Amino acid sequence: MRAAGHVRSGDATEGVRHAHAVYEAQPHERRTVMVTSLARQVADAVPAARRADPLVVGYRELVASGSAHRLST
């Protein structure tokens, strides 16, 4: 949520940097559908003019490669 707030307030660099660090720190089994969905929301909030920035591209690749898992109940 904090990362998305940064991006929406115009600080895409800090927002993506924070989101990348948080998502990358999650073990694959914790990258649930919900977590991955929130990660994608941050990436989608980045203005189109900034989406080609290497930091943003790297984050999108991380989210795309992270396998989302459903939690067993």
CORZIBEL-V553553 format. One record per pair of residues at least 24 apart in sequence whose ideal C-beta (glycine too) atoms are under 10 Angstrom apart, sorted by sequence separation. I is the first residue (numbers start at 0). J is the second residue. D is the distance in whole Angstrom. If there is no record, write none. Layout:
i = [I	I]
j = [J	J]
d = [D	D]
This chain:
i = [17	18	38	39	37	38	15	18	36	14	15	18	35	38	14	34	35	39	15	38	11	14	15	35	14	34	35	36	30	35	11	12	34	35	3	6	7	11	15	23	33	34	2	3	6	11	19	23	30	32	2	5	6	19	22	29	30	31	32	33	0	3	4	6	7	9	11	12	15	30	31	32	33	2	3	6	7	11	16	19	20	23	27	28	30	31	32	2	3	5	6	7	11	15	19	22	23	27	29	31	0	1	2	3	4	6	12	15	18	19	22	25	27	28	0	3	11	14	15	27	29	2	12	15	16	19	23	26	28	6	11	12	15	18	19	22	28	11	14	15	18	6	2]
j = [41	42	62	63	62	63	41	44	62	41	42	45	62	65	42	62	63	67	44	67	41	44	45	65	45	65	66	67	62	67	44	45	67	68	37	40	41	45	49	57	67	68	37	38	41	46	54	58	65	67	38	41	42	55	58	65	66	67	68	69	37	40	41	43	44	46	48	49	52	67	68	69	70	40	41	44	45	49	54	57	58	61	65	66	68	69	70	41	42	44	45	46	50	54	58	61	62	66	68	70	40	41	42	43	44	46	52	55	58	59	62	65	67	68	41	44	52	55	56	68	70	44	54	57	58	61	65	68	70	49	54	55	58	61	62	65	71	55	58	59	62	55	58]
d = [9	8	5	9	10	10	7	10	10	6	8	10	7	8	10	10	9	10	9	9	9	8	7	6	8	9	8	8	9	4	8	10	7	9	8	9	9	5	9	10	8	9	9	10	6	7	8	9	5	5	9	9	9	9	8	10	6	6	8	9	8	6	10	9	6	9	9	8	8	6	6	6	9	9	5	4	10	5	7	7	10	6	7	9	6	7	9	5	10	9	6	10	9	5	5	6	10	6	8	6	9	10	10	9	9	8	8	5	6	10	7	8	9	6	9	6	8	10	10	7	9	9	6	9	8	6	8	10	9	9	8	9	5	9	9	7	10	7	10	9	9	10	10]
